[in-house]
Amino acid sequence: LLLSLILRLQTMAPRTLRLTSRRAPRNLLCLIFFILVTICVIGIFSHARKISYFFRPLWDKPPPPFKHLPHYYAENVSMEHLCQLHGWSIRSEPRRVFDGIIFSNELDILEIRWRELHPYITKFVILESNTTFTGIPKPLIFDSNRPRFAFAEGKIEHGVFEAEVQGSVEDPFVVESEQRGAMNGLLRRAGVGIGDLVIMSDTDEIPSPHTITAAGVLQSRFMAPGPDTGTRARQMLSSPMPGGIVASVFDGCRNLVRKKDFLDYSRIQKLICKGDDLFDMLPEEYSFQELIKKMGSIPRSASAVHLPAYVIENAEKFKKPRKLLFLVFFLVLPVSVFIIVTHAQKISYFFRPLWDKPPPPFTRLPHYYAQNVSLPHLCQAHGWSLRSTPRRVFDAVIFSHELDLLEIRWRELYPHVTKFVILESNHTFTGIPKPLVYSDNRRRPRFAFAQGKVEHGVFGGRRRPEGSSSRTQPDPFVLESEQRVAMNGLLRRAGVADGDLVIMSDADEIPSPHTVRLLRWCDGIPPVLHLELKHYMYSFEFPVDYSSWRASIHVFSSGRTWYRHSRQADVIFSDAGWHCSFCFRRLEDFVFKMTAYSHADRVRKKDFLDHSRIQKLICKGDDLFDMLPEEYSFHELIKKMGSIPRSASAVHLPAYLIENADKFRFLLPGGCLRTPE
């Protein structure tokens, strides 16, 4: 607007503004200055809260960080072993557990919470009030819907907090504090005693049943991607209809409703379907990197794996009809030739959003799973039907030297796999000679359990000419492709037939057992289905993201000439396993992988292979090749720059890994130190 006005005045000047004194230009500058100040004042007034939140890193400090206790859990691992892993001892009898919540209007979430926790809870202690925290009258919603919770009636201790109805209060946090004080009296009325466990949380903060069983320290996660000790759904999303959401807005966040249209149903519906903020707020972060990382819509997830079992069992009941990103661009000043040469790859990757386009997005197939939910129900939840007999499964991997991950993979998949088809070569993809690592170890005890199911083959490889340069050495992607063609012959030698399932992946790309079990028992699955794997780097302490695809499952057909690892379909099955990149026990294995795999050209400096440097980087979660993330938008690139955030969660990892935690300590939180050789 300002620019157009200036241009307009300039075009008018020759015709209408004959300058007869030296004051005219000054008057024009004053006018421009006045308009600019007016626009700034209006902008600041309209977006004061956003501006304040954007500059929060300058005026506020974060609270002291928590000390994260590692959390170990996998299905069917004994409670005694889990207690031992956490440094605790098993009790002769479990503690009593009292679940204390202050209830507003989240009936669906309350039902899920109580159904999940019912076997482990002594008393459900629930307090509700006749007003919201902001003093607005509200009905006693739980009291009027009590028949819905008849299954838990014998365990319920219900109380009502009678507050004075004022229409509004000055400080809603004072009212909240008074209600939490009343909760303590209600707990005593429920019979809580010394040594009992008391869960204090809101309705939508649901501890997982296995955490309560372990009776450990509880922590809930805020819908983070990947299960931890519990699940927390945002309060404003806990009601299925917009009316329920408006009630939640009035309950605790009334001061954030700055415009009347914030409460418009159509606006609310649109925002929750996009994952945008209902209050048009910026994230509450204490660094500019974290703030920019979390700006924009919340990314969607198609994973419904390890959610509360009651949700999966009643998926139809809880399915509801589906009814500003800020562009961050940095103007880079001219840099010296030396910096361009030194950091050419980084500069190229930084500007990747300008010169490269992302591949077409996958169609994500939702994945439903919870422990102890029946196979017929799981097949039905996916729109498939249950088979009378399971399919045969052939697990095909091209193996290099990842012995630990191969052992974990085969132990996890052994009950569901007909044949483990493994191909190894006497040369790497870059033409470097290598020993036949699996052949040298196949007779050892660690793989003896699977010998009856193993089909092993050796590929002759193509030796790199001595003294060859990068220009004359074989193309690593060509050599890799040749090995994948050889894998198809090995599969046929193993006896694969029409209708069998073929898993195509590398050794470190491990489908979860429940995924393989589901696909072998269900009819109606796509003929080619890519698997979305949780991606970890160096160990399961460093989760990179939850959208890695590095495994494929095919329904075998003799009419197809060969099966490969690359993208062959647009459908991907969410949250279907684990991909642990560069997850080695020895530093020497890191060096071998860096020089041997298809992207060996990333080793641009000799010191990249130094053991002390590698050890330092894998303990920090930094990139071994000093690379920027391979992203196609500046927002995603900035989001993933820097060290990979640590995770103290070892929940829902491969069960064999948890059962043998001491053996594989280097793969778990806190175990980053490696042996040299």
N, C-alpha and C positions, 0 to 999 in steps of 0.2 A: 504493500500500500504506500509506504513512504517513498520507495523508489519510483513508483509510477507518478506520484505527486511531483517529485523533483523534475522528472522528465517533462511532465506537463508544463511546469513553470518555465523550464528552459525553452520550450518551443513557443511559449507565449511571449517571452521576453522581447524578441526583435519587433513584434507587432504592437504590443500593448504596454510594455514596461520600458519606456525610454528612460534611461538612467540619466538624470540631470544632476545627481550629486553622488558623493562617495558613500552615502549612508544606505543606498538601496541594497547593495550586496549584503551589508550587515543585517538589514531587516529580513532578507531572505534566509540567512543563517539562523536568525532568531526564530523565525517561523518553523524552520526544519527542526531546530532544537526543541521547541515547544511541542511539536507533534511527536517527536521521539520520546520525550519525557512522559507525555500523556499515554502513549502506547505502553511504555515500560510500567507505569503505575497501574494501568488496567491489567496488564499481564501478571504483575506481582500480586495484585489484589485477588485476581481470579484463580491463580495457581500458587498461592502462598505456601500451602501445605506441601505440594509437590516440590517446590523450590527448596523448602526447608529440608525435606527428606533427601533430596539429591545431594545436598551439601552436608548431610549428617556426618560423613567421615571427618569433616573439619571441626565439628563442634561437639561431638559425642564420642564416648569410648565404649567398647564392648564390655559386657560383664565378664568376670573371671571365668576361664574355660573349665568345663567339667573334666575330671579324670575318667576316661572311658575304661570300664572293665570288659575284657574280651568275653564274648558270649558264644558258647559252643553248643550246637544242637544239630542232630540229624535224626530222621525217623528210625525207630527200632534200635537205637543205641541205648544201652542200659542206663538206668538212673544212677547207679553206683559209679559207672564210668564217667558220666557227665559231671557228677559232684566232684569227682577226683580231678577232672580237667580244670575245674574252676578253683581248685585249691580248697574245697570244702569236704566235709565228711557226710556220709548218708545217715539220716536219723532212723531210729528204730520205728518211729511212727510219724506221720506227717503232722505239721502244724494245722491249727484251725485258721481259716482265712475269712476276713470280714471285708466286703467290697462296699466302700462308702462313696456315694455320688450325690451331687446336688443336681436335681433334674429340672429341665425347662420344658421342652416340647419335642424331644428327639425320640419318638416312639419306635421307629424302625431300628435305629441304632441301639436303643435300649434292649429291644427284643433279641437282636443279634448278639449283643454283649452277654446277656444273661443265658442264652442258649449255649454259647461257647464256654462260659465259665461255670455253668451249673454243677458239673460233677466235682468241682474243686472248691466250691465256696460253701462256707458254713452259714453265713447270713448275708443277704443282699440288703444293705442299709441305704435307704433312699429318702432324701429330704426334698420337698418342693414347697414353694411359697405362693401366696396369693397375689404377689406382685413380681415384676421383673426387677433386676438390679437398678434400673432407672426409675423405679417407683410406679410403673404403669400397671394397672390391674390386669391379672391374667387368671384363667380358670385353672383348677387343679387337674391337669391333663392326665397324669398317671392315675389319680384316684378315679376319674371317670372312665378310664380304659383298663381297669384292673383285671377284668375277666380275660383279657388277652394274655395275661401273664400267670394264668392258673397253674401252669406247669411248675412254677417256682413258689407257689403260695406259702408252703410250709417254711420257706427260708427268708421271707420278706419281713423286714422291719421298716415300716413307713412312718414318716413324720411330716408335719406341716408347720412351716414357719409363718406365723401370722404377723404380717408387716402392716404398718399404717399406710393406707393408700393416699399418696400425695399428688399423683399425676406426673411428677418429676422430682428428682433429687439432685443435689449439687454434686455429690461425689458417689457414683455407683460402686466404686471399689470399697467404700465404707460399708455399704449394704451387703456386698459380697462377703466381706470379712465377717460381718455379723452372722450370716448364714453358715459360714464355715465353722464359726464358734458353736453354733447350735448343732452342727453335725457331730461334734465331740460328745455332747450330751446324749445324742441319739445312739451313738456307738456303745456307750456305757449301758444304755437301756437295752441294747441288743445282746448284752452279756459278754463283751470283749474282755479278755483277761490278759495277764502278763504272759508274754511269749507268743501270743497270737500274731498273725500277720494282718495288717490293715492296709488295704489299697485305697489311696486317696487320689481321685482323678475325676475329670468330667465324664459325662456319659459317652462322648465320642472318642475318648482315649482308652482303647481296649487292649489290655495286656493279653499276650497270646497264652493259650492254655498250657503249653509246654514250659513257659516261663513260670507260671504259678506253680506248676508241678515241681519244678526245681527249687521253688521257694527262695529264689535269690533276690538280688537287688533289681528293682524294676525300672525300666526306662521305656517311654513310648516314643515312637517315631511319627513325624508329621507327614504322613503319606510319602515317605522317601521310597525310591525305587528299589526294592529288595527288602525282604522281611528282616526285622531285627527282633526286639523283645515285644513288640506290639504294633497296633495300627491305630493311627489317629486320623479320623476324617474331619475336615474342617466343619465347624459348627454350622456355618451358613449353608453347607451342602448336605447336612444330615437329614433334612426333611425332603420327601419326594416331590412335593408340590411347591410352587412359588409362595403360596400363603404361609407355609411353614417356614420358609426362608425369611420372609418379612418379619415374622414373629421373633426369629433369632436376631435379626438386625436390631430390633427394638430392645431386645433383652440386654445386650452388653455393649453394643457399638453405636448407640444412638448419636453420640457426638460426631461420628464419622459421616453421618447422613447429611451432606451439605446442600443437597438439592432435592426437591420434591420428587423429581423423576427418577431418583435412585430407587424408589419403591415401586416403580412401574413394573407390572408382571412381565410384559413383553421384553423389557430391557433386561430384567433378571434372567429370563429364560435364554436370551441371546448370549449373555455373558457366561453363564455356567456351561453352555454348550461349547463356547470358545476357550474356556479356561482363563478368562480375564478377571481382574479384580472388581468386586462389586462396588467398592468405594472409590474407584479410580485413584488408587494410591500407588506410590512407588514402594519397592521392598524396603523393609527396615534392616539395613545392612550398615556395617561400620568400615567398609573399604569400598573404593570405587570399583575395583574389579568384581567383588561379590555383588555389588549393586547392579552393575551392567549385566553380569551373568544371569541374574534372576529377573531382569526386566522383560516385559512382554508376556504373552500367554503362557500358561503352564503346559508343558509338553504332554500330549496324550500318551496313554499306555494301553495296550490291548491285552496285558497280562492279568489274569485272574487266578494266578498260581499262589498257593500258600496264603490265601485270604481266609477269613473265618469259614470253617467248614459249613456252618449253618447257611451262609450266603450262597455257597456253591450248591448245597442240597436244595435250596429254594430259589434257584436262579431266576425262574420266571416271576416269582413274587417280587423280587427286588430289581428286576429289569424295568426301566422306565422309558417311555418314548423319547426319542431324540428330537426334540422339537427344534498401548500404541507403541505395536513394536516401534521402538526408537531406532532409526537408522544411524549407526555409529560409523562415522567415516573420518579417518585421520589424514590431514594434508601433510604429506611427508616433504620436508625440506630437502633440497639437493644434498646428496651425500658424496663423500669422496670416493674415488675409484678404488682405493684400498678397501674401504668398508663394503663396497658392492661386491668386490671379488671374494672377500673373506666370508661374507654372509649372503652370497647370491641365492643359496637354496632357501634360507629363511625369508628373504625378501620376496622370492617367487611364491612361497607358500602363503605369506601374509596377504599378497594381492591375488591369491587364487580365486576369491569370489568375483574378481573382475575378468579373469581370463578362462575360467573353467565353469562347467555346469555340473550340477549333481546328477547322478543316475536317476532314472525314473523311480519314484517311491514304490515300495512294496504295498500290497494290500495285506494289512495285518489281520490274521485270523485269531480271534480271542481264544485264550487258553484257560480252561477251567480245571482246577485241581485243589483238593484238600485231602488230608489223610483220612482214611477209613470211609470215604464216599465210594459207593459201589460203582463198578465198571458200567453196568447198564445205564446208570444215571449220568455218568460222565460222558459216555457216547451220545446219549440223548441231548445233553447240554450243548454239545458241539454240532448237533444236527446230523449225527451219524447213527448207525444201527449196530447192535452187538452181533459179532460173528459167533457161530456155533463152535468153531475151533480157531485158535490164534494162527496168524501167519508165521512162517519161518522168517528169521532175521539174519542178514549177513552184514557184519560190521567191517567195512573196508577202510584201511588206513595205509598211507605211505609213510614209512617210519624212518626217522633220522637217528636220534640218540636220546629221546625223552623217556628213559626207563621208568622214572618215578610216576610220570603222568600216565604211561601205558599201563602200569600196574593198577593205578587207581581206576582208570577207565574200564579195564577188563573185570576187575572185582565188582564194580558198580553194575555193569551190563550183563554179567555172566548168566544170571537166571533168565534173561530175555533173549539172548543171542544164540543162534544155531551154529554159526561159524564165524570165528575171528579171522578175517582175511588180511594178512599183513605183507606188504611188499617193501623191501629195502634194497638199496643200491650200494655198489662199492665206490661210488663217486657222489659228491654233492651236486646240487643243481648248478653250481658254478664250475663244475669239472674237477674239484679237488678230491683226491683219493681219500676214502674213509673206511674204517673197519666196519664189518657187518655186526653192529652192536647187538641187535636182537639175537642173531645166530649164536653169538658168543655167550649169551645169557639165558637162552631158552630152556636149557636143562637145569638151571638153578632153581632152588625151591620157590622163588618169588613168582614164577610163571608155571610151575608144575601143575597147579590146580586146573589150568585151562588147556593142557596139551591135547586132550581129546577133541577139542573144538577148533584148533588152530590150523589154518591153511597158509603156509609160509612160502614166499617166492623171492627170488633175487633177480634184480635188473642189472645188467652188465655195465650200464653207464657209458659215459663218453669222457675220456680223460682230457684235461686241459693241456694243450701243448706247453712244454717247458719254456719259460721265458716269454710267454705270450702276453700281450697287452690286453687292456679291456676291449680294444677294437677287434682283436683276433680270437679271443676266447669264445667258447660256445655261448649262445644266448640262454641264460638260465631259465627263461620262461618256455623256451623250446624243449629243453631237457626235462623240465617239470611236466610239460604236456606229454612227452613220450612215456614217462613213467605212469601217468594217469591212463594212457591207452593200454599199457601193459597190465594195469590193474584189472581192466575188463576181462582179459584172458584168464587171469588168476581167479576171478569171480566164477567164471564158467567152469574152471577146473575144480572149484570148491563145490559145484553142484547146484548153483543157483537156478531157479526155474520160474516160469511165469507166475505172477501173483505174490512172489516173495518180496520182502522189504529189503532194500539195500541202503545202508547208511554210508554216505561218502563224506569223509572229513579227515582232518589231520589228527595226530595223536592227542594234541592239546585242546581239541574241540570236542567236548564230551557231552552228548545228549543225556538228559536226566533219565533215570530208570523208569519213572512214572510216565514220561513222554513216550518212550519206546513201547512200554506195556500198553498204553492207550492206543497207539497207532497199529499195533499188531492185532488188537482185539476188536477194532471198530471197522465197519464197512462204510464206504462213502468218502474216504479220504482222497485228496487230489493225487493224481499219478506222480507229480513232483511237488514236494513240499520242502521249502527251505526252513531251517530252524534258526530262530533268533536266540542267541546265546548271551548270557551275562559276560561281559568282557572284563578280565582282570589282567594286570600287568605285574610281573615279577613274583607275585604270590596273591593269595586271596585277601591280603590286607589292602590292596590298591585296586578298587573297582573303577574302571575307566568310564564305562557307560553301560547302558542296558539295551543297546540296539545293534550289537554286533551280529552279523550273519556269517557263520563260517561252518555250516554243516547242512547237508541236504539228505532227504530221505526219498527214495524212488520206489514205486511199485514196479518190479522188474517185468519187462516184456521182451521176449526173444526177438521181436521185430525191430528193436532198437539196436543200432550197431555198437554204441558204447555209452558209458555213463561217466560223467565228469563232475568236478567239484564246483565249477563256475555257475553263475546265475543262469537258470534255465526256465524259471517261472516267475510270476509276479506275486505269488502268494507266500507269506512267511508266517510261521507258527510262533506266537509270542512266548518268551520266557521258557525256553525249552532245554536249557542246560547251561554249561559253563565253558568259557574260552579263556584259558590261562596262558598268555603269551610270555615267552622268556621266563618260564617258571622252572629254573634249574637249581640243583643242589650245589654245584661246583662253579666257581668263577671261570674255570677253563671251558666249561660248557657254554657259558655266555660268549666267550671269545670265538669258539667254534661256530656257533649259530650266526654271529655277526658277520663272519667272513664267508659263510657257506650258503646262506639262504638267498633267495632270488633278488633281494634288495641290498646285496653286499656293497653296492656302489655308495651306500650311505656312510660307509666308514671313510670319511674324508681326511682324517688325521690319524697319524700313527698312535697318538696317546689315547685314542678312543678305546684301544684294546688293553690299556693298562689296568691291572687287577684292582689297584687301590681306587682308581677313578670309578670303575664299574661298581665296586662295593659301596662307595659313597652315594652314587646316583640311585641304586636300587633301594637303599635305605631311606632316601628322601622322596622317592617316587618321581624322579626326573627322567627325561628322555635320554637314552643311551647314545643317540645319534645327534643330539643337540638340534632337534627338528621342532618346527611348529606343528600343531595339529592339522590333519588333512580335513579341512572343513570348507564349505562352499558359501558361507555367509559370515560377515564380520562379527555378527552377534555370537554365533556358535564358536568361532575361532577365539574370540576374547574370553568366552566362557570357559574354554578348556586350556587356556594358556597357563603356564606355571606347573608346579608340582601336582601330582595326583593326590587328592585328599585321602588320608588314611581312613580305614574302617576297622573298628574293633569287633565287628560282628562276624562270627563263624557259624551263623545259623543257616540251615538249609543248604549247606555245602554237601559234597559227596559223603555218604555215610561212612564209607571205608576210610576216608581221610580223618573223620572225627574219631572213629574207633581206634585209629592208629596215630593219634595226634603226636605222640612222642617221636615216632619214626619220621613223620613229615612236618616237624615243627617249623622248618624253613618256609613252608607254604601257608602258615597261619599267622594271625596278627602278632606282632612282636618278635617274629623270627627271621628278620631280614639278613642276619649275618650268614655268610656262605663260607664253605671250605675252599681253599685255593685249587686243589686238584682232587 
